Amino acid sequence: MDEDHKLAGGTAGIWHAFNITSDKIAGVGGWSNEELSRFLKTGVVPGKAYAGGPTAETVMNRLQHLSDDDIQAIVAYLRDVPAQPGDEKQPRFSWGNAAAADGDAGTEGMTQGSGTATGDDLYRSLCSTCHGANGGGSSDGSYPSLTRNSTPGAATPADVVMTILEGVKAGDVAGRQSMAAFGGWLDDGQVAALANYVTVRFGIPTSASPRPMYARCGQERQPARRS
């Protein structure tokens, strides 16, 4: 571990691990102790983050089973790690039009807005039933809002791409539903279009990439197979 950049984030395979130092913009310095505890125990903090990828599986298989004292000890440790700034201009969770999303939480209407036609169509057909036409998620929180969410609000679209490809294994922790993986039947262009649409519309617009992140990481997928 690079002690000069301890817990400042990095890659975990193709997934991107976020900065979890106490920096108020790049890290979790803008989170309360209760929010950090809740995230570690459930993987869900509405308005800030929803665990995906290896983090969601760690919550499901390990962290949810820890005692409250153990969770609080981890939070205390994170508070002691020196803050590590990044290139972010504002916190990851602060991006997105929360007011618009809250207005249709749980609805299944047509997606409105700009973005590429292909991305719009894919979002409407694959995502809007669960996440809402305006990205507000479900009213009971079982399906996450895409606005005020650290994944679309990240400086890199890597985790948005990987979530589309691999889905989310949530294990019904805190009532959260798992998400299907679309990597087996969307082609590369469709993955890129959907990832760009989600990041531009619900997260940080400048993070969108014209090609899927896994291609830029040197791990080009084989064409999707359809039965």
Order of alpha helices (4+ residues) and beta strands (2+ residues): beta-beta-alpha-beta-beta-alpha-alpha-alpha-alpha-alpha-alpha-alpha-alpha
